[in-house]
Amino acid sequence: MTIPTTEMLEAWKGFSAGNWQQEVNTRDFIQTNYTPYEGDESFLADVTETTTSLWNTVLEGIKEESRTHAPVDFDTDLPSTITSHDAGYINKDLEKIVGLQTDKPLKRSIIANGGIRMVKSSCEVYGRKLDESVEKIFTDYRKTHNKACFDLYTKEILACRKSGIITGLPDAYGRGRIIGDYRRLSLYGIDFLKSDKQEQYKSTQAFLEQGHDLEKTLRLREELADQVQALEDIRQMGLKYGIDMSAPARTAQEAIQFTYFGYLAAVKSQNGAAMSLGRT
């Protein structure tokens, strides 16, 4: 059990207490605190001039892409990670919620863990060349998802794939649907979530020392360590925008921003076909 700090309790003031304060449990928070709304859409406000201005800026870029049939811009030498790019804005002075996948609007990133050949061919289609060091890393040193799938396929699977008898195999779609619980960032903050994961990591030590299901235990420890690092990376990504997510959100704007940053970290790491924000 992770003990909430005074700062966390202050941020939670006004909410009904429950198990969610002692453990990471967004469902319990919602069940304890939600109030059903049975009215109509009349509570919604009209679109603001700021939103219209921002959207028109984006539309200009989309129109340019429609005219040229090519991305406005894309990386050729910087693989995407949670912290790979500097802060990016559409119009910093107008934005209330910030965060782009790269450092510029509509600029595409390299997400090579899925497969380097697709990245290379995409660059060539638009008249650019993938950086040789990136290609070498993801060919010689870092196995990609695509390569792993082909290592596992049988000759029968390969024959069916080539002939088109079956489609939708995981070499193209295995990265396709990830729905994270991004709400927990705003409810708990990075520090509490990291502490919880560190406690989970420590709890596996007895199994490790006893030799209990070693393969599963070792993998779990590695994945928990990765999760701790990812949470720290999300914190650093937020700090690039001047936003500290160490503690829970205190306002509705912060709650939306923190939740979005969690989602942004996911799409900077994975290029799935259906990276959903989930139920919020």
C-alpha positions as CSV (number, residue, x, y, z in Angstrom):
1,M,0.0,0.0,0.0
2,T,1.3,3.5,-0.9
3,I,0.6,6.3,1.6
4,P,-0.7,9.5,0.0
5,T,1.1,12.7,0.8
6,T,-0.3,15.8,2.3
7,E,-0.1,17.5,-1.1
8,M,-2.2,14.6,-2.6
9,L,-4.8,14.9,0.1
10,E,-5.1,18.6,-0.5
11,A,-5.6,18.0,-4.3
12,W,-8.3,15.4,-3.4
13,K,-10.2,17.7,-1.1
14,G,-13.9,17.7,-2.0
15,F,-14.0,14.1,-3.3
16,S,-15.6,11.3,-1.3
17,A,-13.0,9.1,0.4
18,G,-12.5,5.4,-0.6
19,N,-10.1,2.6,-1.4
20,W,-8.9,4.7,-4.3
21,Q,-6.9,6.9,-1.9
22,Q,-4.8,3.9,-0.7
23,E,-4.3,2.1,-4.0
24,V,-4.3,2.9,-7.7
25,N,-8.0,2.3,-8.4
26,T,-9.6,4.7,-10.8
27,R,-12.8,2.6,-11.0
28,D,-13.3,3.0,-7.2
29,F,-12.8,6.7,-7.5
30,I,-15.5,7.0,-10.2
31,Q,-18.0,4.7,-8.5
32,T,-17.5,6.7,-5.3
33,N,-17.7,10.2,-6.8
34,Y,-19.7,10.3,-10.0
35,T,-23.1,12.0,-10.4
36,P,-25.3,10.8,-13.3
37,Y,-26.3,13.6,-15.8
38,E,-29.6,13.0,-17.4
39,G,-30.1,16.4,-19.1
40,D,-29.6,17.4,-22.7
41,E,-26.7,19.1,-24.6
42,S,-27.8,22.7,-23.6
43,F,-25.0,22.9,-21.1
44,L,-22.4,22.9,-23.9
45,A,-20.8,26.3,-24.9
46,D,-20.3,27.4,-28.5
47,V,-16.9,27.1,-30.1
48,T,-14.5,29.9,-29.1
49,E,-12.5,32.2,-31.3
50,T,-9.3,30.6,-30.0
51,T,-10.4,27.1,-30.9
52,T,-11.5,28.3,-34.4
53,S,-8.2,30.0,-34.9
54,L,-6.2,27.0,-33.9
55,W,-8.2,24.6,-36.0
56,N,-7.9,26.9,-39.0
57,T,-4.1,26.8,-38.6
58,V,-4.2,23.0,-38.6
59,L,-6.6,23.0,-41.6
60,E,-4.1,25.0,-43.6
61,G,-1.5,22.3,-43.1
62,I,-4.0,19.6,-44.0
63,K,-4.9,21.5,-47.2
64,E,-1.2,21.6,-48.0
65,E,-0.9,17.9,-47.6
66,S,-4.0,17.3,-49.7
67,R,-2.5,19.5,-52.5
68,T,1.0,17.9,-52.4
69,H,-0.1,14.3,-51.4
70,A,2.8,14.3,-48.9
71,P,3.3,15.1,-45.2
72,V,4.2,18.7,-44.3
73,D,7.3,17.3,-42.7
74,F,8.7,14.1,-41.2
75,D,11.8,12.9,-39.3
76,T,14.4,10.8,-41.0
77,D,17.0,10.6,-38.2
78,L,15.3,10.7,-34.9
79,P,13.3,7.6,-33.7
80,S,10.4,8.6,-31.6
81,T,10.3,8.0,-27.8
82,I,8.4,9.6,-25.0
83,T,11.2,12.2,-24.6
84,S,12.7,12.3,-28.1
85,H,11.3,15.7,-29.2
86,D,11.3,19.2,-27.8
87,A,8.0,20.8,-27.0
88,G,5.8,21.5,-30.0
89,Y,2.9,23.9,-30.4
90,I,0.3,24.9,-33.0
91,N,0.2,28.4,-31.5
92,K,1.6,28.6,-28.0
93,D,-0.2,31.8,-27.1
94,L,-3.6,30.3,-27.9
95,E,-3.4,26.7,-26.6
96,K,-5.0,25.7,-23.4
97,I,-4.1,22.0,-23.6
98,V,-0.6,21.4,-25.1
99,G,1.4,18.6,-26.6
100,L,2.3,17.3,-30.0
101,Q,3.9,14.0,-31.1
102,T,6.9,16.0,-32.5
103,D,8.2,19.5,-32.3
104,K,6.0,20.9,-35.1
105,P,2.3,20.5,-36.1
106,L,1.7,17.7,-38.6
107,K,5.3,16.6,-38.6
108,R,5.5,12.8,-38.6
109,S,7.9,10.8,-36.4
110,I,9.8,7.6,-36.9
111,I,8.4,4.7,-34.9
112,A,10.7,2.0,-36.0
113,N,10.0,-0.7,-33.4
114,G,7.2,-1.9,-35.6
115,G,9.4,-2.5,-38.6
116,I,12.3,-0.6,-40.2
117,R,11.5,-1.5,-43.9
118,M,8.2,0.3,-43.8
119,V,9.9,3.4,-42.3
120,K,12.6,3.3,-45.0
121,S,10.1,2.9,-47.9
122,S,7.9,5.7,-46.5
123,C,10.9,8.1,-46.6
124,E,11.7,7.1,-50.1
125,V,8.2,7.5,-51.4
126,Y,8.4,11.2,-50.4
127,G,11.8,11.8,-51.8
128,R,13.9,11.5,-48.6
129,K,16.4,8.9,-47.3
130,L,16.3,7.3,-43.9
131,D,19.4,8.1,-41.9
132,E,21.8,5.2,-42.3
133,S,22.6,4.9,-38.6
134,V,18.8,4.5,-37.8
135,E,18.5,1.8,-40.4
136,K,21.5,0.0,-39.1
137,I,20.4,0.1,-35.5
138,F,17.0,-1.3,-36.3
139,T,18.4,-3.9,-38.7
140,D,21.5,-5.2,-36.9
141,Y,21.0,-4.4,-33.2
142,R,17.3,-3.9,-32.3
143,K,14.9,-6.6,-33.4
144,T,11.6,-5.1,-34.5
145,H,8.0,-6.4,-34.1
146,N,7.9,-7.2,-37.8
147,K,11.1,-9.3,-37.7
148,A,9.9,-11.2,-34.6
149,C,6.7,-12.1,-36.3
150,F,8.4,-13.6,-39.4
151,D,10.8,-15.5,-37.1
152,L,7.7,-17.2,-35.6
153,Y,5.7,-17.9,-38.8
154,T,5.6,-21.4,-40.2
155,K,6.1,-22.0,-43.9
156,E,2.3,-22.7,-44.1
157,I,1.5,-19.4,-42.6
158,L,3.9,-17.6,-45.0
159,A,2.3,-19.4,-47.9
160,C,-1.2,-18.4,-46.8
161,R,0.0,-14.8,-46.3
162,K,1.6,-14.6,-49.7
163,S,-1.5,-16.0,-51.5
164,G,-3.9,-13.8,-49.6
165,I,-5.9,-16.7,-48.2
166,I,-5.6,-15.0,-44.8
167,T,-5.1,-11.4,-43.9
168,G,-4.7,-9.4,-40.7
169,L,-1.7,-11.2,-39.5
170,P,0.2,-9.6,-36.6
171,D,3.3,-8.5,-38.6
172,A,1.3,-5.5,-39.7
173,Y,-1.4,-5.2,-37.0
174,G,0.1,-6.6,-33.8
175,R,0.7,-3.1,-32.5
176,G,-2.8,-2.1,-33.3
177,R,-5.0,-1.6,-30.3
178,I,-3.7,-0.3,-26.9
179,I,-6.0,1.4,-24.5
180,G,-4.2,2.6,-21.4
181,D,-5.8,4.0,-18.2
182,Y,-4.4,7.5,-18.8
183,R,-6.8,9.0,-16.2
184,R,-4.6,7.7,-13.3
185,L,-2.0,10.4,-14.2
186,S,-4.4,13.2,-13.3
187,L,-5.8,11.4,-10.2
188,Y,-2.6,10.3,-8.6
189,G,0.4,12.1,-10.2
190,I,3.7,10.6,-11.2
191,D,5.2,10.2,-7.7
192,F,2.4,8.1,-6.4
193,L,2.3,5.9,-9.5
194,K,6.0,5.4,-9.4
195,S,5.9,4.5,-5.8
196,D,3.2,1.9,-6.4
197,K,5.2,0.3,-9.2
198,Q,8.3,0.2,-7.1
199,E,6.4,-1.6,-4.4
200,Q,5.2,-4.1,-6.9
201,Y,8.8,-4.6,-8.0
202,K,10.0,-5.2,-4.5
203,S,7.1,-7.7,-3.9
204,T,8.6,-10.0,-6.5
205,Q,11.9,-10.4,-4.7
206,A,10.7,-13.4,-2.5
207,F,9.6,-15.3,-5.6
208,L,13.0,-14.5,-7.2
209,E,15.0,-15.8,-4.2
210,Q,12.8,-18.9,-4.0
211,G,13.2,-19.7,-7.6
212,H,9.5,-19.6,-8.1
213,D,8.4,-19.6,-11.8
214,L,11.7,-17.8,-12.6
215,E,10.9,-17.0,-16.2
216,K,7.6,-15.3,-15.3
217,T,9.2,-13.5,-12.3
218,L,12.2,-12.2,-14.2
219,R,10.0,-10.9,-17.0
220,L,7.6,-9.2,-14.5
221,R,10.5,-7.5,-12.8
222,E,11.9,-6.2,-16.1
223,E,8.5,-4.9,-17.2
224,L,7.9,-3.2,-13.9
225,A,11.3,-1.5,-14.1
226,D,10.3,-0.4,-17.6
227,Q,7.0,1.0,-16.3
228,V,8.9,3.0,-13.6
229,Q,11.2,4.4,-16.2
230,A,8.3,5.3,-18.5
231,L,6.5,7.2,-15.8
232,E,9.7,9.2,-15.2
233,D,9.9,9.8,-18.9
234,I,6.3,11.1,-18.9
235,R,7.3,13.5,-16.2
236,Q,10.2,14.8,-18.2
237,M,8.1,15.2,-21.3
238,G,5.6,17.3,-19.3
239,L,8.4,19.5,-17.9
240,K,9.4,20.3,-21.5
241,Y,6.1,22.1,-21.7
242,G,6.6,23.7,-18.2
243,I,4.0,21.3,-16.6
244,D,4.9,19.3,-13.5
245,M,2.8,16.1,-13.1
246,S,4.5,14.9,-9.9
247,A,1.3,15.4,-7.8
248,P,-2.4,15.0,-8.7
249,A,-4.2,17.5,-10.9
250,R,-5.9,20.3,-8.9
251,T,-8.1,21.8,-11.6
252,A,-10.2,20.5,-14.5
253,Q,-7.7,22.0,-17.0
254,E,-4.8,20.1,-15.3
255,A,-6.9,16.9,-15.2
256,I,-7.4,17.1,-18.9
257,Q,-3.8,18.0,-19.6
258,F,-2.4,15.2,-17.5
259,T,-4.7,12.6,-19.0
260,Y,-3.8,13.8,-22.5
261,F,-0.1,13.7,-21.7
262,G,-0.5,10.0,-20.7
263,Y,-2.1,9.3,-24.1
264,L,0.5,11.4,-25.9
265,A,3.3,9.3,-24.3
266,A,1.6,6.2,-25.6
267,V,1.3,7.4,-29.2
268,K,4.9,8.6,-29.2
269,S,5.9,5.0,-28.3
270,Q,3.5,3.0,-30.5
271,N,2.1,3.5,-33.9
272,G,-0.9,1.3,-33.6
273,A,-3.9,1.5,-35.9
274,A,-6.3,2.1,-33.0
275,M,-4.6,3.9,-30.1
276,S,-7.8,4.8,-28.2
277,L,-8.0,7.4,-25.4
278,G,-10.5,5.0,-23.7
279,R,-13.4,5.8,-21.4
280,T,-12.8,9.0,-19.6
